[in-house]
């Protein structure tokens, strides 16, 4: 979910990898799996689904500049 939130927030795979101390290839693999599981084919679709999910569950998003929760209670 951390990879998805950061990608949905607009970070590149390389930026996500650096932020989470992962290899870029690990981020690529996670995204391929998530795309297949959710049936999406673009980062834009993933971002939309993530926003809907966060809104429906009331979970705060992530400020990609600081990596801290945004919104919520």
Helices and strands as residue ranges (DSSP letters): H 2-8, H 13-20, H 24-38, H 43-57, E 61-63, E 68-70
